[in-house]
Amino acid sequence: MPFVPIDHLELTADEFHELTGWEIKPEGACRDDRCVPLPDLPPLAAGARFDVRAVAERLGMPIAHDDTHGLWAIGPESGGRRVLDRAQMPELVLPDFDGGAFDVAGLRGRKVVLIAWASW
């Protein structure tokens, strides 16, 4: 499952299932033959909304927020592995087209696509 964009964190069990593949049942969040207990989530009435953060945390699914656009994204479950929850670009100075030095730190705070190519 890739990151799934949503515009609010309150979802119904059906919406959560459609987006992530996880079903919210009385025994917890279930997918295929696995169920993860959700002790902090009270039983849900049909159509009731719940805060996705509690379930995502229990399943090891990262959540990212874009303040500018008011969007959230739910990441795939970690499966017990460590999930990258934040990253910071290392200091990087690259040659520009004129042979000068270009410090990538000057782009900090802006969205950047870095394309690398190698001949081997």
C-alpha positions as CSV (number, residue, x, y, z in Angstrom):
1,M,0.0,0.0,0.0
2,P,1.5,3.4,-0.9
3,F,0.8,6.5,1.1
4,V,-2.9,7.3,0.9
5,P,-4.0,11.0,0.9
6,I,-6.9,12.1,3.0
7,D,-8.3,15.5,3.9
8,H,-9.4,14.7,7.5
9,L,-8.4,12.2,10.2
10,E,-11.9,11.2,11.2
11,L,-13.0,8.2,9.1
12,T,-15.6,5.5,9.3
13,A,-14.6,1.9,9.5
14,D,-15.7,1.4,5.9
15,E,-13.6,4.3,4.6
16,F,-10.6,3.1,6.5
17,H,-11.0,-0.4,5.0
18,E,-11.4,1.0,1.5
19,L,-8.2,3.1,1.9
20,T,-6.0,0.7,3.7
21,G,-7.4,-2.8,3.4
22,W,-7.7,-3.1,7.2
23,E,-11.2,-3.9,8.7
24,I,-12.2,-2.5,12.1
25,K,-13.9,-5.3,14.0
26,P,-14.8,-5.9,17.6
27,E,-11.6,-7.9,18.0
28,G,-9.4,-5.1,16.5
29,A,-8.0,-4.1,13.1
30,C,-8.0,-7.2,10.8
31,R,-6.4,-7.9,7.5
32,D,-6.4,-11.4,5.9
33,D,-5.8,-13.8,8.9
34,R,-4.2,-11.1,11.2
35,C,-5.9,-9.1,13.8
36,V,-4.3,-6.3,15.9
37,P,-6.1,-5.5,19.2
38,L,-7.3,-1.8,19.5
39,P,-7.8,-1.4,23.3
40,D,-8.1,2.4,23.1
41,L,-10.8,2.3,20.4
42,P,-14.4,1.9,21.8
43,P,-16.8,-0.2,19.8
44,L,-18.1,1.7,16.8
45,A,-21.7,2.0,15.8
46,A,-22.4,1.7,12.1
47,G,-21.2,4.8,10.3
48,A,-19.4,6.2,13.4
49,R,-16.2,8.0,12.8
50,F,-12.9,7.4,14.7
51,D,-9.6,9.2,14.9
52,V,-7.3,7.4,12.4
53,R,-4.2,8.4,14.4
54,A,-4.9,5.9,17.2
55,V,-5.3,3.0,14.8
56,A,-2.4,4.0,12.5
57,E,-0.1,4.2,15.5
58,R,-1.1,0.7,16.7
59,L,-0.5,-0.7,13.2
60,G,2.8,1.1,12.7
61,M,1.5,3.3,9.9
62,P,3.2,6.7,9.6
63,I,1.0,9.8,9.1
64,A,2.3,12.9,7.4
65,H,0.6,16.3,7.3
66,D,0.8,19.1,4.7
67,D,-0.1,22.3,6.4
68,T,-0.2,24.3,3.2
69,H,-2.8,22.1,1.5
70,G,-4.5,20.8,4.6
71,L,-3.9,17.2,3.6
72,W,-2.9,14.1,5.5
73,A,-1.3,10.9,4.2
74,I,-1.4,7.5,5.8
75,G,1.6,5.3,5.1
76,P,1.9,1.6,4.8
77,E,2.1,-0.6,7.9
78,S,5.7,-1.2,9.1
79,G,5.3,-4.9,9.7
80,G,7.5,-4.6,12.8
81,R,10.3,-2.8,10.9
82,R,11.3,0.7,11.6
83,V,9.5,3.2,9.4
84,L,11.1,6.5,8.3
85,D,9.0,9.1,10.1
86,R,11.2,12.1,9.2
87,A,14.2,12.8,7.0
88,Q,16.6,15.7,6.7
89,M,18.7,16.3,3.7
90,P,22.5,16.1,4.5
91,E,24.7,19.0,3.6
92,L,25.4,18.6,-0.1
93,V,27.3,20.9,-2.5
94,L,27.1,20.0,-6.2
95,P,28.7,21.5,-9.3
96,D,26.4,23.6,-11.4
97,F,26.3,23.8,-15.2
98,D,29.0,26.6,-15.2
99,G,31.4,24.6,-13.0
100,G,30.6,26.6,-9.8
101,A,29.4,25.2,-6.5
102,F,25.7,24.9,-5.8
103,D,24.8,24.4,-2.1
104,V,21.5,22.4,-1.9
105,A,20.9,23.9,1.6
106,G,19.8,27.1,-0.2
107,L,16.6,25.1,-1.2
108,R,15.7,24.2,2.3
109,G,12.0,24.6,3.0
110,R,11.1,24.1,-0.7
111,K,10.0,20.9,-2.4
112,V,12.8,19.6,-4.6
113,V,13.2,16.7,-7.0
114,L,16.8,15.5,-7.2
115,I,17.6,13.4,-10.2
116,A,20.8,11.4,-10.3
117,W,22.3,9.5,-13.2
118,A,25.3,7.3,-13.5
119,S,26.8,5.6,-16.6
120,W,27.5,2.3,-15.1
